[in-house]
Amino acid sequence: MALFRITVKQNKYSNGIRLEKGMTVDVSSRYSNPVTTNGGHEVIDAFQRMYGIDIKKNGGLSTVYLDVKKVN
């Protein structure tokens, strides 16, 4: 499994949910891109746990809004 750092690239406000540039979560995943693979469940769970927001409902679960970096 690899550790990924997922960072919001730009502000996005939709459906009453605000994503702010710089919000970051760490996700361990066996996939090469946890945002686009397996429905992004690991990323959705991480944002819910860290910030209490549903990034999927916001529409921000995309590499357009999220930067994915492999940490190790």
PDB file of N, CA, C and O in Angstrom:
ATOM      1  N   MET A   1       0.836  -1.184   0.000  1.00  0.00           N
ATOM      2  CA  MET A   1       0.000   0.000   0.000  1.00  0.00           C
ATOM      3  C   MET A   1       0.880   1.246   0.000  1.00  0.00           C
ATOM      4  O   MET A   1       1.973   1.264   0.565  1.00  0.00           O
ATOM      5  N   ALA A   2       0.378   2.260  -0.637  1.00  0.00           N
ATOM      6  CA  ALA A   2       1.103   3.517  -0.730  1.00  0.00           C
ATOM      7  C   ALA A   2       0.323   4.618  -0.012  1.00  0.00           C
ATOM      8  O   ALA A   2      -0.895   4.538   0.151  1.00  0.00           O
ATOM      9  N   LEU A   3       1.055   5.642   0.411  1.00  0.00           N
ATOM     10  CA  LEU A   3       0.438   6.789   1.061  1.00  0.00           C
ATOM     11  C   LEU A   3       0.362   7.929   0.061  1.00  0.00           C
ATOM     12  O   LEU A   3       1.347   8.256  -0.601  1.00  0.00           O
ATOM     13  N   PHE A   4      -0.823   8.535  -0.042  1.00  0.00           N
ATOM     14  CA  PHE A   4      -1.048   9.652  -0.953  1.00  0.00           C
ATOM     15  C   PHE A   4      -1.496  10.869  -0.168  1.00  0.00           C
ATOM     16  O   PHE A   4      -2.245  10.754   0.803  1.00  0.00           O
ATOM     17  N   ARG A   5      -1.034  12.035  -0.593  1.00  0.00           N
ATOM     18  CA  ARG A   5      -1.495  13.302  -0.031  1.00  0.00           C
ATOM     19  C   ARG A   5      -2.400  13.945  -1.075  1.00  0.00           C
ATOM     20  O   ARG A   5      -1.966  14.245  -2.187  1.00  0.00           O
ATOM     21  N   ILE A   6      -3.661  14.152  -0.706  1.00  0.00           N
ATOM     22  CA  ILE A   6      -4.667  14.738  -1.597  1.00  0.00           C
ATOM     23  C   ILE A   6      -4.901  16.173  -1.142  1.00  0.00           C
ATOM     24  O   ILE A   6      -5.261  16.412   0.011  1.00  0.00           O
ATOM     25  N   THR A   7      -4.695  17.137  -2.057  1.00  0.00           N
ATOM     26  CA  THR A   7      -4.826  18.557  -1.729  1.00  0.00           C
ATOM     27  C   THR A   7      -5.796  19.227  -2.689  1.00  0.00           C
ATOM     28  O   THR A   7      -5.762  18.979  -3.895  1.00  0.00           O
ATOM     29  N   VAL A   8      -6.662  20.080  -2.148  1.00  0.00           N
ATOM     30  CA  VAL A   8      -7.610  20.842  -2.962  1.00  0.00           C
ATOM     31  C   VAL A   8      -6.840  21.943  -3.683  1.00  0.00           C
ATOM     32  O   VAL A   8      -6.125  22.719  -3.050  1.00  0.00           O
ATOM     33  N   LYS A   9      -6.984  22.013  -5.018  1.00  0.00           N
ATOM     34  CA  LYS A   9      -6.249  22.974  -5.850  1.00  0.00           C
ATOM     35  C   LYS A   9      -6.910  24.341  -5.934  1.00  0.00           C
ATOM     36  O   LYS A   9      -6.222  25.352  -6.075  1.00  0.00           O
ATOM     37  N   GLN A  10      -8.243  24.385  -5.849  1.00  0.00           N
ATOM     38  CA  GLN A  10      -8.947  25.656  -5.990  1.00  0.00           C
ATOM     39  C   GLN A  10     -10.221  25.632  -5.163  1.00  0.00           C
ATOM     40  O   GLN A  10     -10.765  24.568  -4.869  1.00  0.00           O
ATOM     41  N   ASN A  11     -10.689  26.812  -4.793  1.00  0.00           N
ATOM     42  CA  ASN A  11     -11.934  26.909  -4.029  1.00  0.00           C
ATOM     43  C   ASN A  11     -13.103  26.415  -4.863  1.00  0.00           C
ATOM     44  O   ASN A  11     -13.148  26.611  -6.077  1.00  0.00           O
ATOM     45  N   LYS A  12     -14.046  25.770  -4.190  1.00  0.00           N
ATOM     46  CA  LYS A  12     -15.266  25.306  -4.871  1.00  0.00           C
ATOM     47  C   LYS A  12     -16.398  25.322  -3.860  1.00  0.00           C
ATOM     48  O   LYS A  12     -16.281  24.752  -2.776  1.00  0.00           O
ATOM     49  N   TYR A  13     -17.490  25.977  -4.218  1.00  0.00           N
ATOM     50  CA  TYR A  13     -18.679  26.007  -3.366  1.00  0.00           C
ATOM     51  C   TYR A  13     -19.851  25.473  -4.166  1.00  0.00           C
ATOM     52  O   TYR A  13     -20.213  26.027  -5.204  1.00  0.00           O
ATOM     53  N   SER A  14     -20.444  24.386  -3.675  1.00  0.00           N
ATOM     54  CA  SER A  14     -21.567  23.768  -4.363  1.00  0.00           C
ATOM     55  C   SER A  14     -22.402  22.986  -3.362  1.00  0.00           C
ATOM     56  O   SER A  14     -21.858  22.364  -2.449  1.00  0.00           O
ATOM     57  N   ASN A  15     -23.727  23.014  -3.528  1.00  0.00           N
ATOM     58  CA  ASN A  15     -24.654  22.273  -2.662  1.00  0.00           C
ATOM     59  C   ASN A  15     -24.448  22.580  -1.180  1.00  0.00           C
ATOM     60  O   ASN A  15     -24.620  21.703  -0.333  1.00  0.00           O
ATOM     61  N   GLY A  16     -24.082  23.817  -0.869  1.00  0.00           N
ATOM     62  CA  GLY A  16     -23.905  24.221   0.518  1.00  0.00           C
ATOM     63  C   GLY A  16     -22.629  23.720   1.164  1.00  0.00           C
ATOM     64  O   GLY A  16     -22.470  23.822   2.380  1.00  0.00           O
ATOM     65  N   ILE A  17     -21.711  23.177   0.362  1.00  0.00           N
ATOM     66  CA  ILE A  17     -20.449  22.635   0.871  1.00  0.00           C
ATOM     67  C   ILE A  17     -19.295  23.399   0.244  1.00  0.00           C
ATOM     68  O   ILE A  17     -19.221  23.547  -0.975  1.00  0.00           O
ATOM     69  N   ARG A  18     -18.394  23.883   1.095  1.00  0.00           N
ATOM     70  CA  ARG A  18     -17.265  24.673   0.611  1.00  0.00           C
ATOM     71  C   ARG A  18     -15.964  23.883   0.704  1.00  0.00           C
ATOM     72  O   ARG A  18     -15.615  23.349   1.756  1.00  0.00           O
ATOM     73  N   LEU A  19     -15.258  23.823  -0.420  1.00  0.00           N
ATOM     74  CA  LEU A  19     -13.881  23.307  -0.441  1.00  0.00           C
ATOM     75  C   LEU A  19     -12.962  24.511  -0.549  1.00  0.00           C
ATOM     76  O   LEU A  19     -13.161  25.376  -1.401  1.00  0.00           O
ATOM     77  N   GLU A  20     -11.967  24.567   0.303  1.00  0.00           N
ATOM     78  CA  GLU A  20     -11.010  25.669   0.285  1.00  0.00           C
ATOM     79  C   GLU A  20      -9.673  25.175  -0.249  1.00  0.00           C
ATOM     80  O   GLU A  20      -9.230  24.072   0.072  1.00  0.00           O
ATOM     81  N   LYS A  21      -9.048  25.993  -1.057  1.00  0.00           N
ATOM     82  CA  LYS A  21      -7.724  25.674  -1.584  1.00  0.00           C
ATOM     83  C   LYS A  21      -6.783  25.388  -0.419  1.00  0.00           C
ATOM     84  O   LYS A  21      -6.728  26.150   0.547  1.00  0.00           O
ATOM     85  N   GLY A  22      -6.047  24.287  -0.519  1.00  0.00           N
ATOM     86  CA  GLY A  22      -5.082  23.919   0.513  1.00  0.00           C
ATOM     87  C   GLY A  22      -5.574  22.866   1.495  1.00  0.00           C
ATOM     88  O   GLY A  22      -4.773  22.316   2.251  1.00  0.00           O
ATOM     89  N   MET A  23      -6.870  22.573   1.504  1.00  0.00           N
ATOM     90  CA  MET A  23      -7.353  21.487   2.368  1.00  0.00           C
ATOM     91  C   MET A  23      -6.632  20.212   1.957  1.00  0.00           C
ATOM     92  O   MET A  23      -6.540  19.908   0.768  1.00  0.00           O
ATOM     93  N   THR A  24      -6.119  19.462   2.930  1.00  0.00           N
ATOM     94  CA  THR A  24      -5.299  18.291   2.630  1.00  0.00           C
ATOM     95  C   THR A  24      -5.708  17.106   3.496  1.00  0.00           C
ATOM     96  O   THR A  24      -6.018  17.254   4.678  1.00  0.00           O
ATOM     97  N   VAL A  25      -5.702  15.933   2.882  1.00  0.00           N
ATOM     98  CA  VAL A  25      -5.899  14.685   3.616  1.00  0.00           C
ATOM     99  C   VAL A  25      -4.852  13.683   3.142  1.00  0.00           C
ATOM    100  O   VAL A  25      -4.392  13.745   2.002  1.00  0.00           O
ATOM    101  N   ASP A  26      -4.487  12.770   4.016  1.00  0.00           N
ATOM    102  CA  ASP A  26      -3.587  11.674   3.666  1.00  0.00           C
ATOM    103  C   ASP A  26      -4.401  10.395   3.586  1.00  0.00           C
ATOM    104  O   ASP A  26      -5.223  10.111   4.457  1.00  0.00           O
ATOM    105  N   VAL A  27      -4.163   9.626   2.531  1.00  0.00           N
ATOM    106  CA  VAL A  27      -4.921   8.405   2.273  1.00  0.00           C
ATOM    107  C   VAL A  27      -3.944   7.289   1.939  1.00  0.00           C
ATOM    108  O   VAL A  27      -3.064   7.463   1.096  1.00  0.00           O
ATOM    109  N   SER A  28      -4.092   6.144   2.595  1.00  0.00           N
ATOM    110  CA  SER A  28      -3.311   4.982   2.177  1.00  0.00           C
ATOM    111  C   SER A  28      -4.202   4.144   1.265  1.00  0.00           C
ATOM    112  O   SER A  28      -5.369   3.890   1.562  1.00  0.00           O
ATOM    113  N   SER A  29      -3.616   3.725   0.154  1.00  0.00           N
ATOM    114  CA  SER A  29      -4.399   3.010  -0.846  1.00  0.00           C
ATOM    115  C   SER A  29      -3.520   2.039  -1.606  1.00  0.00           C
ATOM    116  O   SER A  29      -2.318   2.255  -1.762  1.00  0.00           O
ATOM    117  N   ARG A  30      -4.129   0.981  -2.071  1.00  0.00           N
ATOM    118  CA  ARG A  30      -3.397   0.031  -2.911  1.00  0.00           C
ATOM    119  C   ARG A  30      -3.523   0.395  -4.383  1.00  0.00           C
ATOM    120  O   ARG A  30      -2.882  -0.223  -5.233  1.00  0.00           O
ATOM    121  N   TYR A  31      -4.341   1.391  -4.687  1.00  0.00           N
ATOM    122  CA  TYR A  31      -4.545   1.827  -6.069  1.00  0.00           C
ATOM    123  C   TYR A  31      -3.537   2.915  -6.436  1.00  0.00           C
ATOM    124  O   TYR A  31      -2.976   3.576  -5.562  1.00  0.00           O
ATOM    125  N   SER A  32      -3.317   3.089  -7.736  1.00  0.00           N
ATOM    126  CA  SER A  32      -2.356   4.090  -8.190  1.00  0.00           C
ATOM    127  C   SER A  32      -2.903   5.507  -8.101  1.00  0.00           C
ATOM    128  O   SER A  32      -2.128   6.459  -8.014  1.00  0.00           O
ATOM    129  N   ASN A  33      -4.236   5.667  -8.121  1.00  0.00           N
ATOM    130  CA  ASN A  33      -4.855   6.977  -7.950  1.00  0.00           C
ATOM    131  C   ASN A  33      -6.162   6.796  -7.171  1.00  0.00           C
ATOM    132  O   ASN A  33      -7.176   6.405  -7.750  1.00  0.00           O
ATOM    133  N   PRO A  34      -6.146   7.077  -5.865  1.00  0.00           N
ATOM    134  CA  PRO A  34      -7.329   6.827  -5.043  1.00  0.00           C
ATOM    135  C   PRO A  34      -8.519   7.739  -5.361  1.00  0.00           C
ATOM    136  O   PRO A  34      -9.636   7.456  -4.928  1.00  0.00           O
ATOM    137  N   VAL A  35      -8.304   8.809  -6.097  1.00  0.00           N
ATOM    138  CA  VAL A  35      -9.412   9.710  -6.463  1.00  0.00           C
ATOM    139  C   VAL A  35     -10.263   9.089  -7.561  1.00  0.00           C
ATOM    140  O   VAL A  35     -11.491   9.161  -7.511  1.00  0.00           O
ATOM    141  N   THR A  36      -9.622   8.484  -8.549  1.00  0.00           N
ATOM    142  CA  THR A  36     -10.345   7.989  -9.720  1.00  0.00           C
ATOM    143  C   THR A  36     -10.662   6.504  -9.672  1.00  0.00           C
ATOM    144  O   THR A  36     -11.423   6.010 -10.504  1.00  0.00           O
ATOM    145  N   THR A  37     -10.093   5.786  -8.715  1.00  0.00           N
ATOM    146  CA  THR A  37     -10.288   4.342  -8.635  1.00  0.00           C
ATOM    147  C   THR A  37     -11.221   3.991  -7.481  1.00  0.00           C
ATOM    148  O   THR A  37     -11.196   4.634  -6.432  1.00  0.00           O
ATOM    149  N   ASN A  38     -12.038   2.972  -7.684  1.00  0.00           N
ATOM    150  CA  ASN A  38     -12.943   2.458  -6.648  1.00  0.00           C
ATOM    151  C   ASN A  38     -13.932   3.523  -6.177  1.00  0.00           C
ATOM    152  O   ASN A  38     -14.330   3.525  -5.012  1.00  0.00           O
ATOM    153  N   GLY A  39     -14.323   4.408  -7.055  1.00  0.00           N
ATOM    154  CA  GLY A  39     -15.303   5.434  -6.711  1.00  0.00           C
ATOM    155  C   GLY A  39     -14.793   6.493  -5.762  1.00  0.00           C
ATOM    156  O   GLY A  39     -15.573   7.310  -5.272  1.00  0.00           O
ATOM    157  N   GLY A  40     -13.500   6.497  -5.493  1.00  0.00           N
ATOM    158  CA  GLY A  40     -12.916   7.498  -4.604  1.00  0.00           C
ATOM    159  C   GLY A  40     -13.318   7.345  -3.147  1.00  0.00           C
ATOM    160  O   GLY A  40     -13.225   8.302  -2.379  1.00  0.00           O
ATOM    161  N   HIS A  41     -13.766   6.147  -2.750  1.00  0.00           N
ATOM    162  CA  HIS A  41     -14.278   5.944  -1.394  1.00  0.00           C
ATOM    163  C   HIS A  41     -13.279   6.315  -0.306  1.00  0.00           C
ATOM    164  O   HIS A  41     -13.667   6.877   0.718  1.00  0.00           O
ATOM    165  N   GLU A  42     -12.012   6.013  -0.506  1.00  0.00           N
ATOM    166  CA  GLU A  42     -11.004   6.332   0.506  1.00  0.00           C
ATOM    167  C   GLU A  42     -10.866   7.841   0.685  1.00  0.00           C
ATOM    168  O   GLU A  42     -10.699   8.327   1.804  1.00  0.00           O
ATOM    169  N   VAL A  43     -10.937   8.573  -0.416  1.00  0.00           N
ATOM    170  CA  VAL A  43     -10.826  10.029  -0.364  1.00  0.00           C
ATOM    171  C   VAL A  43     -12.082  10.632   0.259  1.00  0.00           C
ATOM    172  O   VAL A  43     -11.992  11.548   1.077  1.00  0.00           O
ATOM    173  N   ILE A  44     -13.242  10.125  -0.121  1.00  0.00           N
ATOM    174  CA  ILE A  44     -14.511  10.593   0.456  1.00  0.00           C
ATOM    175  C   ILE A  44     -14.486  10.403   1.970  1.00  0.00           C
ATOM    176  O   ILE A  44     -14.834  11.317   2.718  1.00  0.00           O
ATOM    177  N   ASP A  45     -14.075   9.220   2.421  1.00  0.00           N
ATOM    178  CA  ASP A  45     -14.012   8.927   3.859  1.00  0.00           C
ATOM    179  C   ASP A  45     -13.020   9.838   4.575  1.00  0.00           C
ATOM    180  O   ASP A  45     -13.288  10.298   5.684  1.00  0.00           O
ATOM    181  N   ALA A  46     -11.885  10.098   3.951  1.00  0.00           N
ATOM    182  CA  ALA A  46     -10.863  10.942   4.576  1.00  0.00           C
ATOM    183  C   ALA A  46     -11.362  12.381   4.746  1.00  0.00           C
ATOM    184  O   ALA A  46     -11.138  12.984   5.796  1.00  0.00           O
ATOM    185  N   PHE A  47     -12.032  12.942   3.734  1.00  0.00           N
ATOM    186  CA  PHE A  47     -12.565  14.298   3.860  1.00  0.00           C
ATOM    187  C   PHE A  47     -13.689  14.348   4.892  1.00  0.00           C
ATOM    188  O   PHE A  47     -13.820  15.336   5.615  1.00  0.00           O
ATOM    189  N   GLN A  48     -14.490  13.305   4.967  1.00  0.00           N
ATOM    190  CA  GLN A  48     -15.552  13.245   5.976  1.00  0.00           C
ATOM    191  C   GLN A  48     -14.942  13.212   7.379  1.00  0.00           C
ATOM    192  O   GLN A  48     -15.412  13.900   8.285  1.00  0.00           O
ATOM    193  N   ARG A  49     -13.903  12.415   7.546  1.00  0.00           N
ATOM    194  CA  ARG A  49     -13.253  12.260   8.845  1.00  0.00           C
ATOM    195  C   ARG A  49     -12.534  13.537   9.279  1.00  0.00           C
ATOM    196  O   ARG A  49     -12.643  13.943  10.436  1.00  0.00           O
ATOM    197  N   MET A  50     -11.806  14.168   8.370  1.00  0.00           N
ATOM    198  CA  MET A  50     -10.998  15.347   8.709  1.00  0.00           C
ATOM    199  C   MET A  50     -11.812  16.636   8.807  1.00  0.00           C
ATOM    200  O   MET A  50     -11.619  17.426   9.731  1.00  0.00           O
ATOM    201  N   TYR A  51     -12.713  16.846   7.862  1.00  0.00           N
ATOM    202  CA  TYR A  51     -13.403  18.133   7.763  1.00  0.00           C
ATOM    203  C   TYR A  51     -14.915  18.047   7.950  1.00  0.00           C
ATOM    204  O   TYR A  51     -15.585  19.075   8.051  1.00  0.00           O
ATOM    205  N   GLY A  52     -15.457  16.834   7.998  1.00  0.00           N
ATOM    206  CA  GLY A  52     -16.897  16.674   8.173  1.00  0.00           C
ATOM    207  C   GLY A  52     -17.706  17.093   6.957  1.00  0.00           C
ATOM    208  O   GLY A  52     -18.854  17.518   7.085  1.00  0.00           O
ATOM    209  N   ILE A  53     -17.101  16.974   5.760  1.00  0.00           N
ATOM    210  CA  ILE A  53     -17.802  17.358   4.531  1.00  0.00           C
ATOM    211  C   ILE A  53     -17.886  16.176   3.574  1.00  0.00           C
ATOM    212  O   ILE A  53     -17.058  15.265   3.602  1.00  0.00           O
ATOM    213  N   ASP A  54     -18.902  16.216   2.735  1.00  0.00           N
ATOM    214  CA  ASP A  54     -19.090  15.194   1.706  1.00  0.00           C
ATOM    215  C   ASP A  54     -18.572  15.756   0.381  1.00  0.00           C
ATOM    216  O   ASP A  54     -19.283  16.477  -0.319  1.00  0.00           O
ATOM    217  N   ILE A  55     -17.336  15.421   0.051  1.00  0.00           N
ATOM    218  CA  ILE A  55     -16.707  15.967  -1.152  1.00  0.00           C
ATOM    219  C   ILE A  55     -17.401  15.483  -2.425  1.00  0.00           C
ATOM    220  O   ILE A  55     -17.362  16.171  -3.445  1.00  0.00           O
ATOM    221  N   LYS A  56     -18.026  14.326  -2.378  1.00  0.00           N
ATOM    222  CA  LYS A  56     -18.741  13.825  -3.551  1.00  0.00           C
ATOM    223  C   LYS A  56     -19.997  14.657  -3.808  1.00  0.00           C
ATOM    224  O   LYS A  56     -20.299  14.983  -4.956  1.00  0.00           O
ATOM    225  N   LYS A  57     -20.720  14.996  -2.759  1.00  0.00           N
ATOM    226  CA  LYS A  57     -21.918  15.828  -2.899  1.00  0.00           C
ATOM    227  C   LYS A  57     -21.552  17.219  -3.419  1.00  0.00           C
ATOM    228  O   LYS A  57     -22.326  17.840  -4.146  1.00  0.00           O
ATOM    229  N   ASN A  58     -20.378  17.698  -3.044  1.00  0.00           N
ATOM    230  CA  ASN A  58     -19.881  18.993  -3.507  1.00  0.00           C
ATOM    231  C   ASN A  58     -19.509  18.950  -4.985  1.00  0.00           C
ATOM    232  O   ASN A  58     -19.506  19.988  -5.648  1.00  0.00           O
ATOM    233  N   GLY A  59     -19.197  17.778  -5.507  1.00  0.00           N
ATOM    234  CA  GLY A  59     -18.768  17.650  -6.897  1.00  0.00           C
ATOM    235  C   GLY A  59     -17.274  17.836  -7.072  1.00  0.00           C
ATOM    236  O   GLY A  59     -16.782  17.953  -8.194  1.00  0.00           O
ATOM    237  N   GLY A  60     -16.549  17.865  -5.956  1.00  0.00           N
ATOM    238  CA  GLY A  60     -15.109  18.106  -6.012  1.00  0.00           C
ATOM    239  C   GLY A  60     -14.258  16.860  -6.077  1.00  0.00           C
ATOM    240  O   GLY A  60     -13.032  16.950  -6.014  1.00  0.00           O
ATOM    241  N   LEU A  61     -14.877  15.694  -6.201  1.00  0.00           N
ATOM    242  CA  LEU A  61     -14.116  14.447  -6.269  1.00  0.00           C
ATOM    243  C   LEU A  61     -13.640  14.229  -7.703  1.00  0.00           C
ATOM    244  O   LEU A  61     -14.171  13.396  -8.437  1.00  0.00           O
ATOM    245  N   SER A  62     -12.627  14.999  -8.076  1.00  0.00           N
ATOM    246  CA  SER A  62     -12.097  14.963  -9.435  1.00  0.00           C
ATOM    247  C   SER A  62     -10.678  15.501  -9.411  1.00  0.00           C
ATOM    248  O   SER A  62     -10.331  16.320  -8.560  1.00  0.00           O
ATOM    249  N   THR A  63      -9.861  15.043 -10.341  1.00  0.00           N
ATOM    250  CA  THR A  63      -8.497  15.562 -10.427  1.00  0.00           C
ATOM    251  C   THR A  63      -8.477  16.999 -10.932  1.00  0.00           C
ATOM    252  O   THR A  63      -7.426  17.640 -10.914  1.00  0.00           O
ATOM    253  N   VAL A  64      -9.609  17.514 -11.378  1.00  0.00           N
ATOM    254  CA  VAL A  64      -9.702  18.928 -11.733  1.00  0.00           C
ATOM    255  C   VAL A  64      -9.534  19.773 -10.469  1.00  0.00           C
ATOM    256  O   VAL A  64      -8.894  20.824 -10.500  1.00  0.00           O
ATOM    257  N   TYR A  65     -10.110  19.308  -9.360  1.00  0.00           N
ATOM    258  CA  TYR A  65     -10.074  20.048  -8.101  1.00  0.00           C
ATOM    259  C   TYR A  65      -9.063  19.509  -7.102  1.00  0.00           C
ATOM    260  O   TYR A  65      -8.697  20.208  -6.157  1.00  0.00           O
ATOM    261  N   LEU A  66      -8.608  18.281  -7.296  1.00  0.00           N
ATOM    262  CA  LEU A  66      -7.721  17.638  -6.330  1.00  0.00           C
ATOM    263  C   LEU A  66      -6.371  17.293  -6.945  1.00  0.00           C
ATOM    264  O   LEU A  66      -6.285  16.792  -8.066  1.00  0.00           O
ATOM    265  N   ASP A  67      -5.327  17.573  -6.185  1.00  0.00           N
ATOM    266  CA  ASP A  67      -3.970  17.215  -6.592  1.00  0.00           C
ATOM    267  C   ASP A  67      -3.571  15.970  -5.803  1.00  0.00           C
ATOM    268  O   ASP A  67      -3.710  15.938  -4.581  1.00  0.00           O
ATOM    269  N   VAL A  68      -3.082  14.957  -6.491  1.00  0.00           N
ATOM    270  CA  VAL A  68      -2.714  13.692  -5.867  1.00  0.00           C
ATOM    271  C   VAL A  68      -1.203  13.523  -5.950  1.00  0.00           C
ATOM    272  O   VAL A  68      -0.630  13.495  -7.039  1.00  0.00           O
ATOM    273  N   LYS A  69      -0.562  13.411  -4.786  1.00  0.00           N
ATOM    274  CA  LYS A  69       0.891  13.193  -4.728  1.00  0.00           C
ATOM    275  C   LYS A  69       1.159  11.922  -3.931  1.00  0.00           C
ATOM    276  O   LYS A  69       0.604  11.728  -2.850  1.00  0.00           O
ATOM    277  N   LYS A  70       1.999  11.076  -4.464  1.00  0.00           N
ATOM    278  CA  LYS A  70       2.412   9.865  -3.745  1.00  0.00           C
ATOM    279  C   LYS A  70       3.515  10.255  -2.768  1.00  0.00           C
ATOM    280  O   LYS A  70       4.536  10.816  -3.164  1.00  0.00           O
ATOM    281  N   VAL A  71       3.300   9.952  -1.486  1.00  0.00           N
ATOM    282  CA  VAL A  71       4.261  10.333  -0.439  1.00  0.00           C
ATOM    283  C   VAL A  71       5.371   9.303  -0.332  1.00  0.00           C
ATOM    284  O   VAL A  71       6.539   9.666  -0.193  1.00  0.00           O
ATOM    285  N   ASN A  72       5.021   8.011  -0.395  1.00  0.00           N
ATOM    286  CA  ASN A  72       6.080   6.991  -0.309  1.00  0.00           C
ATOM    287  C   ASN A  72       5.823   5.874  -1.287  1.00  0.00           C
ATOM    288  O   ASN A  72       6.605   4.926  -1.361  1.00  0.00           O
TER     289      ASN A  72
END
